[in-house]
Amino acid sequence: ANPTTIAYDTQSSLSWSSSGVGVDYCTASGGWSGQKGISGSNVATQNLTTTTAFSIQCHGTGGLSSVRTVTVNVSSPSAPIISSFTANPTTVAYNTPTSLSWNASGVGLDYCEASNGWSGQKSTSGSNVATHNLTGTTSFSIRCYGGGGWSPYQTVTVNVASVSVPSI
């Protein structure tokens, strides 16, 4: 296998060759399967998310070869990263909304989760998502989930301008 250690959700290449009188074919098992030729070079694996063993055994007129196995180690993915989380504007008039925007990245990124001044499952990016009308200073938080677990929370605070009381 080349390489024998890969990043999460990437591929390695497998190569093999057999020799001997009357070698007909090889059979793959473990992380791959099926009948293979008596040699192969740079055969890509599927994208791997766990450490996987690949085995091959060849068949010929003299019987079966010994089983050869190679293990491809998969590095653990890191947690997703929220590269930006902003509110625009960060100060609003009483009883008006703001717009939230965010962007996350990472291996196996699945979804984001909102909390504090908003809630629920969110997509991995959003732009100009209006909030409810705000009547007091409000914090909005988001974290994202992927192959490496949860990202740290990101929080933005939106201030609400004081309401002026009319004079008589």
C-alpha positions as CSV (number, residue, x, y, z in Angstrom):
1,A,0.0,0.0,0.0
2,N,1.2,3.5,-0.7
3,P,0.9,5.3,1.5
4,T,0.3,3.1,4.5
5,T,-1.1,6.0,6.6
6,I,-3.6,8.3,5.1
7,A,-5.9,11.2,6.2
8,Y,-9.5,10.5,7.0
9,D,-11.7,10.0,3.9
10,T,-8.9,9.7,1.4
11,Q,-7.4,6.8,-0.7
12,S,-4.3,4.7,-0.8
13,S,-2.9,2.7,-3.8
14,L,-2.4,-1.0,-3.7
15,S,0.1,-2.9,-5.8
16,W,0.9,-6.6,-6.0
17,S,2.7,-9.2,-8.1
18,S,2.9,-12.9,-8.1
19,S,5.2,-15.4,-9.7
20,G,5.4,-19.1,-10.2
21,V,4.4,-21.7,-12.8
22,G,0.8,-21.6,-13.8
23,V,-0.4,-18.6,-11.7
24,D,-3.9,-18.0,-12.9
25,Y,-5.5,-15.3,-10.8
26,C,-5.6,-13.7,-7.3
27,T,-8.5,-13.3,-4.9
28,A,-8.8,-10.1,-2.8
29,S,-10.4,-10.0,0.7
30,G,-10.7,-7.7,3.7
31,G,-11.1,-4.1,2.6
32,W,-11.5,-5.2,-1.1
33,S,-12.9,-8.2,-2.8
34,G,-13.2,-10.2,-5.9
35,Q,-10.9,-11.8,-8.5
36,K,-7.8,-9.8,-9.5
37,G,-5.1,-10.3,-12.1
38,I,-1.8,-11.9,-11.2
39,S,-0.3,-8.4,-10.7
40,G,-1.6,-4.9,-10.3
41,S,-0.2,-1.5,-9.8
42,N,-1.5,1.7,-8.2
43,V,-5.0,0.4,-7.8
44,A,-6.8,3.0,-5.7
45,T,-8.8,2.0,-2.6
46,Q,-12.2,3.5,-1.9
47,N,-12.1,6.6,0.4
48,L,-11.3,5.1,3.9
49,T,-12.6,6.4,7.2
50,T,-11.2,3.6,9.4
51,T,-8.0,1.6,9.5
52,T,-8.5,-1.2,7.0
53,A,-6.6,-4.5,6.1
54,F,-6.4,-5.6,2.5
55,S,-5.5,-9.2,1.7
56,I,-4.7,-11.1,-1.5
57,Q,-4.1,-14.7,-2.3
58,C,-3.1,-16.1,-5.6
59,H,-4.2,-19.4,-7.3
60,G,-2.3,-21.6,-9.8
61,T,-1.7,-25.1,-10.9
62,G,0.5,-25.6,-7.8
63,G,-2.3,-24.6,-5.4
64,L,-2.7,-21.5,-3.4
65,S,-0.1,-18.9,-2.3
66,S,0.1,-17.7,1.2
67,V,-2.2,-14.8,2.1
68,R,-0.5,-11.4,2.0
69,T,-2.0,-8.6,4.0
70,V,-1.3,-4.9,4.2
71,T,-2.9,-2.5,6.6
72,V,-3.7,1.1,5.7
73,N,-3.9,3.3,8.8
74,V,-6.4,6.2,8.8
75,S,-5.6,9.3,10.8
76,S,-8.4,10.5,13.0
77,P,-10.1,13.5,11.5
78,S,-9.9,16.8,13.3
79,A,-13.1,18.6,14.5
80,P,-14.7,21.0,12.0
81,I,-13.7,24.6,12.0
82,I,-16.1,27.5,11.9
83,S,-14.1,30.0,9.8
84,S,-16.6,32.9,10.3
85,F,-19.7,33.7,12.3
86,T,-20.9,37.3,12.1
87,A,-24.0,39.4,12.7
88,N,-24.8,42.4,10.5
89,P,-25.4,44.8,12.0
90,T,-24.1,44.1,15.5
91,T,-26.3,47.0,16.9
92,V,-29.9,47.2,15.9
93,A,-32.8,49.5,16.8
94,Y,-35.4,48.1,19.3
95,N,-37.7,45.5,17.8
96,T,-35.7,44.9,14.6
97,P,-33.8,41.8,13.3
98,T,-30.1,41.3,12.4
99,S,-28.6,39.0,9.8
100,L,-26.4,36.1,10.7
101,S,-23.8,34.5,8.4
102,W,-21.5,31.6,9.0
103,N,-19.2,29.2,7.2
104,A,-17.8,25.9,8.5
105,S,-15.3,23.4,7.0
106,G,-13.8,20.1,7.8
107,V,-13.6,16.4,6.9
108,G,-17.0,14.7,7.0
109,L,-18.8,18.0,7.9
110,D,-22.4,17.1,8.5
111,Y,-24.4,20.0,10.0
112,C,-24.4,22.8,12.5
113,E,-26.4,23.4,15.6
114,A,-27.7,26.8,16.8
115,S,-28.2,27.8,20.4
116,N,-28.9,30.8,22.7
117,G,-30.8,33.5,20.7
118,W,-31.7,30.9,18.0
119,S,-32.0,27.2,17.9
120,G,-32.2,24.1,15.7
121,Q,-30.1,22.3,13.2
122,K,-28.5,24.5,10.5
123,S,-26.7,23.9,7.3
124,T,-22.9,24.1,7.3
125,S,-23.0,27.6,5.9
126,G,-25.5,30.4,5.8
127,S,-25.7,33.9,4.6
128,N,-27.9,36.8,5.6
129,V,-30.2,34.7,7.7
130,A,-32.5,37.0,9.4
131,T,-33.2,36.7,13.1
132,H,-36.4,37.4,15.0
133,N,-37.0,41.1,16.0
134,L,-34.8,41.8,19.0
135,T,-35.9,43.7,22.0
136,G,-32.8,43.2,24.1
137,T,-29.1,42.4,23.8
138,T,-28.9,38.9,22.4
139,S,-26.1,36.3,22.0
140,F,-26.2,33.8,19.2
141,S,-24.1,30.6,19.2
142,I,-23.3,27.9,16.7
143,R,-21.2,24.8,16.6
144,C,-20.8,22.2,13.8
145,Y,-20.5,18.4,13.7
146,G,-18.4,16.3,11.4
147,G,-16.1,13.2,11.2
148,G,-13.9,14.6,14.0
149,G,-16.7,15.5,16.4
150,W,-18.0,18.9,17.4
151,S,-16.3,22.2,16.7
152,P,-16.0,24.7,19.6
153,Y,-18.9,27.1,19.9
154,Q,-18.7,30.4,18.2
155,T,-20.8,33.3,19.6
156,V,-21.7,36.7,18.4
157,T,-23.6,39.3,20.5
158,V,-26.0,41.8,19.0
159,N,-26.7,44.9,21.0
160,V,-30.1,46.6,20.9
161,A,-30.2,50.4,21.1
162,S,-32.0,51.9,24.0
163,V,-35.6,52.8,23.4
164,S,-36.1,56.5,23.8
165,V,-39.1,57.4,25.9
166,P,-41.1,60.3,24.3
167,S,-41.4,63.4,26.5
168,I,-44.6,65.2,27.1
